[in-house]
């Protein structure tokens, strides 16, 4: 797949406006907040109880019961991730904090992604490459929101790219915008599913039958955060050839205020 965004690439649909779906969005937001908050506290307490049982029990757990305890602990962790995903999406859909623009360079953004994800990808037998055009180019953006977008996209690429595959992160400036691309040579996304992958709770068949944990909210969070930064995401993918997500964000601080 070529390195730069294709003008025919599928733009990710914008998040529905409040004027069109205000009631539904408010109901979903409140539901996810309530679910996340109601689940997180008891699950965290339960998880801590398992840790105490495993670490501080007066007698070792019999071998015939250890696998059962490990299974229950793993299920508890899965539920905690699910509850946290609800809270993360609710926060992204209705941000509780204002944008915090700060000055960065394109090179610093890419270098940080390389440090954060390079070893993780290599541990899974993947090649991880980063390239940047005009590393000294200055951008103004909310670094925390950008980091969450890029982390979701790179984590997905690492999770679904088979061993021996390649992941590339590339950044460049284009006029008044800056672009960051995450590309892999994994299984790709069928054309009929590409318009749906950013919808809340949507999971591809490959996700539902894999061991990769997830609740179908990560890409929805990306879409919401990109919209808050007055940006957009382009998707191009071919089955058995790979997937490319390109995040397009404004360079100017005025564009995100």
C-alpha positions, -999 to +999 in steps of 0.1 A: +000+000+000+013+035-009+025+057+019+003+088+016-034+093+021-055+083-009-081+110-019-105+080-024-099+066+011-130+062+032-135+092+055-147+081+089-183+094+094-185+123+118-200+119+151-237+126+150-246+161+160-264+169+192-292+186+172-299+154+153-296+128+181-294+147+213-318+125+233-302+092+221-267+105+228-276+118+263-292+085+271-262+065+259-238+088+277-257+084+310-260+047+306-223+041+300-213+064+328-237+046+352-226+012+340-189+020+342-191+035+377-213+008+391-191-019+377-156-005+383-157-002+421-170-037+430-148-053+403-117-036+416-125-047+451-131-083+438-098-082+419-079-070+450-095-098+470-082-124+445-047-109+448-049-112+485-061-147+482-033-157+459-005-138+477-015-139+514-035-170+519-024-189+551-022-221+530-013-225+494-042-230+470-043-267+460-030-273+425-064-287+413-080-253+422-053-229+409-065-230+373-100-222+384-088-192+404-067-180+375-097-183+351-119-163+375-092-136+379-088-133+341-126-129+337-125-102+364-098-084+345-118-086+313-148-071+330-127-043+344-115-035+309-150-035+297-162-011+325-132+012+319-140+012+282-176+024+290-161+053+310-136+062+284-162+064+256-186+084+278-158+108+286-148+111+249-184+116+238-190+143+264-156+156+273-153+167+309-121+187+304-114+216+280-088+213+252-053+221+264-033+231+233+005+230+236+034+235+212+050+203+199+072+193+170+062+166+146+095+147+153+088+147+190+053+132+185+067+103+164+097+097+186+074+093+216+052+068+197+083+048+187+095+046+223+061+037+236+052+010+211+083-002+193+094-028+218+058-040+223+055-046+185+089-063+183+080-086+212+052-099+191+075-106+162+065-075+142+087-049+124+079-014+137+090+016+116+086+053+121+092+080+095+086+118+097+088+145+071+099+178+085+107+167+120+111+202+132+077+214+120+058+230+148+022+220+156-002+231+183-026+205+197-039+187+228-012+162+233-032+140+257-061+136+232-037+129+204-019+103+224-051+084+231-061+084+194-027+072+183-024+046+211-058+030+200-048+029+164-013+014+170-026-011+197-051-023+171-024-027+145-002-047+169-031-069+180-042-079+146-011-080+125+003-116+123+038-124+135+063-114+108+042-085+097+051-048+096+036-017+112+046+018+100+039+051+116+044+082+094+039+119+100+040+149+077+027+184+072+002+192+044-006+229+041-025+240+072-028+204+085-006+177+099-012+140+092-002+109+111-007+075+095-007+041+111-003+014+085-001-024+088+000-054+065-025-074+085-058-091+075-075-059+064-111-048+068-138-058+043-152-030+022-187-036+035-175-031+071-154+000+067-183+024+072-193+007+105-160+001+123-161+034+141-197+029+154-199+022+192-199-015+201-193-026+165-169-055+162-158-073+131-162-111+129-125-115+133-127-097+167-156-117+180-138-150+173-104-139+185-087-139+219-080-101+215-099-083+243-122-054+234-156-040+236-158-023+202-153+012+216-117+020+208-122+033+173-154+052+184-132+070+210-107+079+182-135+094+161-148+115+190-114+128+200-104+136+165-137+156+161-129+175+193-096+185+177-114+197+146-098+168+127-109+137+108-098+102+101-094+085+068-095+047+064-082+026+036-080-011+038-079-042+016-086-077+027-053-097+031-032-066+022-035-044+053-051-013+068-042+023+069-057+050+092-047+086+086-055+112+113-057+147+098-055+175+123-051+213+120-017+229+127-031+262+140-041+267+176-070+289+165-085+259+147-091+239+179-101+267+203 
